[in-house]
Amino acid sequence: MAQHLSLTDRTLIERYISLDYTFSFIARKLYRSPTTIAREVKRYRTLDSRFFSDSTVCLRYENCVHRNVCDPTDKSQCIGLCKFCHIHSCGNVCPYYVYPFCPNLEKAPYVCNKCEKLRTCKFPHAFYSAQAANRKYLKKLSVARRKPKLSPEQLLDLNELIAPLIKNGQSINHIVATHKDSIPVTERTIYNYIDSCALSIRNIDLPKKVRYRTRHPQKMLTKFEYEYRKGRTLEFFKSYLEKHPKLSIVEMDTVKGRRGQGKVLLTMIFRENNFMLIFLMNDGTQKSVRGVFDYLTEILGTNLFREIFPVILTDNGVEFKAPHELEFDISGNRRTHIFYCDPQASWQKPHVEKNHTLIRRILPKGTSFDFLEQNDIQLLMCHINSVTREIFDNFSPFDLMTQSKYKKLLATLSLSAVPPAEVCLTPNLLKHRQ
């Protein structure tokens, strides 16, 4: 499910509109629907009246018969109609003034950010500003979340149901669990209603609520999180690809066995052909990930490594939070560029996430990886990358590794395709090792 547009997204929309890009182009860049972009611009555009001139004619000018609009109490001041007045501008004093509307604002892009006639146009102007749009969005969101979702009658029924039960010592969780059919909202919503005094129950009536203090985030953690992501967020990733559109993109992640125990798999997949590399690590630490990078650099060379892995997109796992060590080799030469997905947004690297399902067919969740050796991982790679993919017209990833750099990689790692009839994606593939 797509998240709401952020300030960064709105800044990109404003920028692309100013560069005269279409909504379809903007939607592709933000991974959204063109309808979403159009609705965003129309909903949060700002009408600007600073450019109105005295020659802007009211739409009611022909039939206007108003008098003394500027001072209704002094009927002796003007003897003619207000529309013939040369002292005041109708647009500034007349409450009945109807501004003309530019027909271009009825069609995309619905704003004047890139209009060539902006300086000479006498119509009211409309602009899309990321900052203004985000303020309107946050205000609307705040009001929507503050307002109860239930009608007054429904709130009264809810209060009559839960108030006696809470006074009997029952918890909100117990009440919601035992009255699912009678309560139309979630447990969290009920707590919000209590906080906003929409019910007769108060926080003092909840035995545990007043015992806990509000938790505050640790400032050092926030600073640490910011430092490792600085210049490497998804927005920087998109900007970098715009400048280097021909670079290959690699997605990286880890697969763990039993929670917090034993060996871990480091996975890397090439977006252009879905070929997945898998490496066995003793644990899921930054040192182990650095070891895999140094191993590949040693057997391939820094130049070939940089050619095969120019851009790597990964998540915010603790094992990847030392980007400088991964981007540079032991000699200090740059070998790749590391970028990070947004927190809790694994869908931004869908190729590696989807291919993990193939690993889980052979190594189900809860399986310990301690019995595995790198030879087993090579066998695993060969079978997984020999599976044909419908998205590639039923070619396997091995069939698409035709470039010379990829052939060198396969030869160096001793990887070869498995005949289609012999492909195995069940635990039986490694059963001899367990």
TABELKA-V379991 format. One record per residue. N is the residue number from 0. PSI is psi as a letter, one per 40 degrees, with the letter a starting at -180 (NA if undefined). NEAR is the number of other C-alpha atoms within 10 Angstrom. D_LAST is the distance of its C-alpha to the last C-alpha in Angstrom with 2 decimals. Layout:
[[N PSI NEAR D_LAST] [N PSI NEAR D_LAST]]
//
This chain:
[[0 h 4 38.89] [1 i 8 41.14] [2 i 7 42.58] [3 i 8 46.31] [4 h 15 48.04] [5 i 12 48.18] [6 d 16 51.04] [7 d 13 49.26] [8 d 17 49.00] [9 d 22 52.67] [10 d 17 53.65] [11 d 17 52.04] [12 d 24 53.87] [13 d 21 57.16] [14 d 17 56.57] [15 d 17 55.71] [16 d 20 58.68] [17 d 15 60.95] [18 e 11 59.68] [19 f 13 60.54] [20 i 14 57.04] [21 i 15 56.51] [22 d 22 54.56] [23 d 14 52.08] [24 d 12 51.38] [25 d 22 51.03] [26 d 17 48.70] [27 d 11 46.35] [28 d 16 46.32] [29 e 17 45.51] [30 f 11 43.13] [31 i 16 45.60] [32 i 14 47.93] [33 d 17 51.45] [34 d 12 52.84] [35 d 12 51.21] [36 d 21 52.90] [37 d 19 56.24] [38 d 13 56.13] [39 d 17 55.35] [40 d 25 58.34] [41 d 19 60.76] [42 d 13 59.78] [43 e 18 59.99] [44 i 20 62.61] [45 h 16 65.65] [46 h 13 69.25] [47 h 11 71.39] [48 e 13 75.17] [49 e 8 76.16] [50 e 14 77.19] [51 i 16 79.63] [52 i 14 83.13] [53 d 13 86.51] [54 e 10 86.72] [55 h 16 83.72] [56 h 18 85.36] [57 i 16 84.47] [58 e 13 83.53] [59 e 14 86.32] [60 d 13 88.93] [61 d 9 91.11] [62 e 8 91.57] [63 h 14 91.52] [64 f 11 94.58] [65 i 12 93.42] [66 i 19 95.91] [67 f 18 95.77] [68 d 19 91.97] [69 d 17 92.03] [70 g 12 94.38] [71 d 10 94.95] [72 d 9 97.43] [73 g 10 99.84] [74 e 11 101.10] [75 e 9 103.93] [76 d 12 101.79] [77 h 14 100.89] [78 e 9 103.03] [79 a 12 100.77] [80 i 13 97.35] [81 d 20 94.39] [82 e 21 93.02] [83 e 12 96.05] [84 h 13 95.65] [85 e 9 95.36] [86 d 7 94.67] [87 i 15 91.33] [88 h 17 88.29] [89 d 24 87.41] [90 d 19 83.70] [91 d 11 84.22] [92 d 12 86.59] [93 h 17 86.42] [94 e 10 83.99] [95 e 13 84.40] [96 h 16 83.40] [97 h 14 80.78] [98 i 17 79.10] [99 i 14 78.55] [100 h 13 74.96] [101 h 16 73.71] [102 d 9 72.43] [103 d 12 69.70] [104 e 15 68.05] [105 e 11 67.42] [106 i 10 65.02] [107 h 12 62.09] [108 e 22 61.63] [109 e 19 63.92] [110 i 23 64.93] [111 e 21 67.31] [112 d 19 64.99] [113 e 15 65.51] [114 h 14 68.81] [115 d 9 71.33] [116 f 9 74.29] [117 d 13 73.18] [118 d 8 76.17] [119 e 8 78.82] [120 h 15 77.39] [121 e 19 79.46] [122 i 18 76.90] [123 i 19 74.72] [124 i 21 71.55] [125 h 18 67.96] [126 i 20 65.26] [127 h 27 61.53] [128 h 19 60.65] [129 d 22 57.07] [130 d 14 58.27] [131 d 15 60.68] [132 d 21 58.20] [133 d 19 55.54] [134 d 14 58.15] [135 d 15 59.16] [136 d 19 55.56] [137 d 11 54.80] [138 d 12 58.05] [139 d 12 57.35] [140 d 11 53.82] [141 d 11 55.21] [142 d 11 57.86] [143 d 11 55.45] [144 d 12 53.10] [145 d 12 56.00] [146 h 11 57.66] [147 i 16 56.50] [148 e 14 54.88] [149 i 12 56.61] [150 i 9 60.28] [151 d 11 62.63] [152 d 9 62.66] [153 d 13 58.87] [154 d 16 58.72] [155 d 14 61.29] [156 d 13 59.31] [157 d 18 56.13] [158 d 16 58.08] [159 d 13 59.61] [160 d 15 56.17] [161 d 22 54.27] [162 d 16 57.15] [163 d 12 57.78] [164 d 14 54.09] [165 d 17 53.57] [166 e 12 56.65] [167 e 9 55.09] [168 e 11 52.24] [169 i 15 49.60] [170 i 16 47.30] [171 d 17 47.17] [172 d 12 43.54] [173 d 12 44.48] [174 d 16 47.49] [175 d 18 45.64] [176 d 12 42.86] [177 e 10 45.45] [178 f 12 47.91] [179 d 11 45.82] [180 e 8 48.41] [181 e 11 51.34] [182 h 18 50.15] [183 e 14 50.03] [184 i 13 48.56] [185 i 13 45.47] [186 d 15 45.19] [187 d 11 45.49] [188 d 14 48.67] [189 d 21 50.23] [190 d 18 49.74] [191 d 16 51.39] [192 d 19 54.28] [193 d 17 54.75] [194 d 13 54.77] [195 e 13 57.36] [196 f 12 59.48] [197 e 17 59.29] [198 i 19 58.90] [199 e 13 60.87] [200 i 19 57.81] [201 i 16 57.55] [202 d 13 54.83] [203 d 10 56.66] [204 e 15 55.95] [205 h 18 52.17] [206 d 12 51.31] [207 d 10 48.31] [208 d 12 49.46] [209 e 11 52.15] [210 d 9 49.95] [211 h 7 47.74] [212 i 7 49.08] [213 h 7 48.39] [214 h 6 45.44] [215 h 6 46.29] [216 i 8 43.91] [217 h 8 43.53] [218 d 9 45.70] [219 d 9 43.66] [220 d 10 40.54] [221 d 10 42.68] [222 d 10 44.08] [223 d 12 40.69] [224 d 13 39.38] [225 d 13 42.53] [226 d 12 42.41] [227 d 18 39.03] [228 e 20 39.84] [229 h 12 43.39] [230 e 14 44.11] [231 f 19 40.56] [232 i 18 40.69] [233 d 17 40.28] [234 d 17 44.05] [235 d 15 44.07] [236 d 19 41.20] [237 d 15 43.36] [238 d 12 46.42] [239 d 16 44.67] [240 d 14 43.56] [241 d 11 47.15] [242 d 9 48.33] [243 g 10 45.57] [244 e 11 44.80] [245 e 8 43.32] [246 i 14 40.46] [247 i 16 36.85] [248 h 18 34.99] [249 h 25 31.41] [250 h 26 29.61] [251 i 24 27.08] [252 a 22 24.70] [253 i 23 21.49] [254 h 18 18.40] [255 i 19 16.95] [256 b 18 13.82] [257 h 14 14.82] [258 h 10 18.58] [259 e 10 19.86] [260 i 14 16.75] [261 a 16 14.83] [262 i 21 14.52] [263 i 24 16.43] [264 h 22 16.96] [265 h 20 20.57] [266 h 20 21.75] [267 h 23 25.10] [268 h 24 26.74] [269 h 21 30.07] [270 d 16 32.29] [271 d 14 34.28] [272 e 20 31.54] [273 f 23 28.41] [274 h 25 26.41] [275 h 23 23.57] [276 i 21 22.35] [277 h 20 19.14] [278 h 17 18.72] [279 h 25 16.15] [280 i 22 18.07] [281 d 14 17.55] [282 i 18 19.41] [283 f 23 21.70] [284 i 16 24.96] [285 d 17 27.90] [286 d 16 27.42] [287 d 17 23.95] [288 d 24 25.42] [289 d 18 28.39] [290 d 14 26.22] [291 d 16 24.80] [292 d 18 28.41] [293 d 19 29.71] [294 d 12 27.12] [295 d 16 28.14] [296 d 18 31.76] [297 d 12 31.49] [298 d 13 30.10] [299 d 17 32.20] [300 i 13 35.28] [301 d 20 36.87] [302 d 13 39.00] [303 d 18 36.29] [304 d 20 34.03] [305 d 18 37.02] [306 d 15 37.57] [307 d 21 34.03] [308 g 21 33.44] [309 d 18 37.02] [310 h 21 36.34] [311 h 20 33.22] [312 h 22 33.17] [313 a 22 30.77] [314 a 22 30.76] [315 f 19 31.98] [316 i 14 28.77] [317 d 10 29.44] [318 e 18 27.32] [319 e 24 29.87] [320 f 19 33.03] [321 g 16 34.08] [322 d 19 35.37] [323 d 15 37.70] [324 d 18 34.95] [325 d 23 33.11] [326 d 20 36.34] [327 i 17 37.62] [328 a 18 36.27] [329 d 10 36.93] [330 e 7 40.42] [331 e 10 41.33] [332 h 12 41.29] [333 h 18 40.27] [334 e 23 37.22] [335 i 20 36.67] [336 h 19 37.92] [337 h 25 35.78] [338 i 25 36.77] [339 i 28 35.51] [340 i 20 35.41] [341 i 16 37.41] [342 h 10 35.77] [343 f 9 33.92] [344 g 13 34.35] [345 e 15 30.99] [346 e 14 32.69] [347 e 18 34.54] [348 g 20 31.51] [349 d 13 30.48] [350 d 21 28.85] [351 d 25 25.89] [352 d 19 25.54] [353 d 11 25.55] [354 e 17 23.00] [355 d 16 20.53] [356 d 12 20.39] [357 d 18 18.83] [358 d 20 16.00] [359 e 16 15.60] [360 d 13 15.38] [361 d 19 12.06] [362 g 20 10.95] [363 i 14 13.06] [364 i 14 15.02] [365 e 11 13.77] [366 h 14 10.17] [367 i 18 9.70] [368 e 21 9.67] [369 d 16 9.61] [370 e 12 6.46] [371 i 15 8.40] [372 i 14 11.34] [373 d 12 14.49] [374 d 10 13.98] [375 d 15 11.13] [376 d 17 13.71] [377 d 19 16.37] [378 d 15 14.74] [379 d 21 14.39] [380 d 21 18.04] [381 d 23 19.33] [382 d 21 18.24] [383 d 25 19.42] [384 e 25 22.67] [385 e 22 23.38] [386 h 21 23.91] [387 i 16 27.66] [388 h 14 29.40] [389 d 9 32.47] [390 d 10 33.97] [391 f 14 34.21] [392 f 8 35.77] [393 f 11 32.49] [394 i 15 31.79] [395 i 22 28.33] [396 d 23 27.98] [397 d 24 27.73] [398 d 15 31.11] [399 e 14 32.68] [400 g 19 31.78] [401 e 11 35.13] [402 i 8 36.74] [403 d 9 37.00] [404 d 13 35.33] [405 d 17 32.20] [406 d 13 32.26] [407 d 15 32.40] [408 d 18 29.39] [409 d 15 27.30] [410 d 10 28.53] [411 d 12 27.85] [412 e 13 24.21] [413 f 10 23.76] [414 h 17 22.93] [415 i 16 24.04] [416 i 18 24.16] [417 h 18 22.17] [418 i 11 24.54] [419 d 12 24.97] [420 e 6 24.12] [421 e 9 20.70] [422 h 16 19.58] [423 h 18 16.42] [424 f 18 15.88] [425 i 15 13.36] [426 e 15 9.65] [427 d 12 9.80] [428 d 16 10.42] [429 e 18 7.01] [430 d 9 5.39] [431 e 7 5.74] [432 e 10 3.81] [433 NA 11 0.00]]
//
